[in-house]
Amino acid sequence: MLTADHDFGRPSAFLVRNISLLPPGRILDIAMGRGRDALYLAKKGFSVEGVDISAEAVGEAVERSLRAGFPIKGTVADLEKGYPIQPETYEVIICFHYLQRSLFPEIKSGLKKGGVVVYETFTLEQRRFGKPRNPDFLLRKGELREVFGDFECLRYREGIINNSRAIASIIARK
């Protein structure tokens, strides 16, 4: 069984436990929400950019980062309408609890050589615990490993957390 790590005020435990695997440099946080992971990474010395559809969430994330003295750059954008991730721009791209399969190629190309992706979201088994239920927003078994199969897998986990959430997580190097 996996350990719990979901708390809106704290960064992902998976990210925190594996911070040493991230190369220094520029990070893109996809669907950053209120910036819990972005702010954590900025405090660790990374240059962090985040994108989210919610202007309120992005505003709060940027404001919190400024108050903390670790500024992040926030962009309001609808990822489904085409947010361009520039090729070979980032040392790290992270995404938590958001699945848009059409972004996978852009995430891969957006990383510099030796760059790292950190991705974690719900699997199809999540339907038995509640939302999300739509299979368009849930990973198939082994899907993250398959998508990033041409990368070096540094960490991978897939399973049920506290009998309440079904997730898959990967850290892989380009």
Long-range contacts (C-beta under 8 A, 24 or more apart in sequence): 1-159, 1-160, 1-161, 1-162, 1-163, 2-157, 2-159, 2-160, 2-161, 2-162, 2-167, 3-161, 3-162, 4-161, 4-162, 4-164, 5-161, 6-161, 6-165, 7-36, 8-33, 8-34, 8-36, 9-36, 10-36, 11-36, 11-37, 11-39, 11-40, 11-41, 12-36, 12-37, 12-96, 12-120, 14-118, 14-120, 14-155, 14-157, 14-169, 15-40, 15-41, 15-94, 15-96, 15-118, 16-40, 18-118, 18-154, 18-155, 18-171, 19-44, 21-116, 21-154, 21-155, 21-171, 22-46, 22-91, 22-92, 22-116, 22-118, 23-91, 23-92, 23-114, 23-115, 23-116, 24-91, 25-90, 25-91, 25-92, 25-112, 26-89, 26-90, 26-91, 26-92, 27-90, 27-91, 27-92, 27-93, 27-94, 28-85, 28-89, 28-90, 28-92, 28-93, 28-94, 28-110, 29-94, 29-95, 30-79, 30-93, 30-94, 30-95, 30-98, 30-103, 30-107, 31-79, 31-95, 31-96, 31-97, 31-98, 32-57, 32-58, 32-61, 32-74, 33-57, 33-61, 34-60, 34-61, 34-64, 35-60, 35-61, 35-62, 35-64, 35-65, 35-72, 35-74, 37-94, 37-96, 38-65, 38-72, 39-64, 39-65, 39-68, 39-70, 39-72, 41-92, 41-94, 42-68, 42-70, 42-71, 42-72, 43-68, 43-70, 46-92, 48-72, 48-73, 49-73, 49-74, 49-75, 50-74, 50-75, 51-75, 51-76, 51-77, 51-79, 51-83, 52-76, 52-77, 53-77, 53-78, 53-79, 79-103, 85-109, 85-110, 86-110, 88-112, 88-113, 90-115, 91-115, 91-116, 92-116, 92-117, 92-118, 93-117, 93-118, 94-118, 94-119, 95-119, 95-120, 95-121, 96-120, 96-121, 97-121, 97-122, 99-136, 99-137, 99-138, 99-139, 104-147, 108-148, 108-150, 108-151, 108-174, 111-174, 112-174, 113-174, 114-173, 114-174, 115-173, 115-174, 116-154, 116-171, 116-172, 116-173, 116-174, 117-148, 117-151, 117-170, 117-171, 117-172, 117-174, 118-169, 118-170, 118-171, 119-144, 119-148, 119-169, 119-170, 120-167, 120-168, 120-169, 120-170, 121-167, 121-168, 122-165, 122-166, 122-167, 123-158, 123-166, 123-167, 123-168, 124-166, 125-160, 125-166, 126-165, 126-166, 126-167, 128-166, 129-164, 129-165, 129-166, 139-168, 143-168, 144-168, 144-169, 144-170, 145-170, 148-172
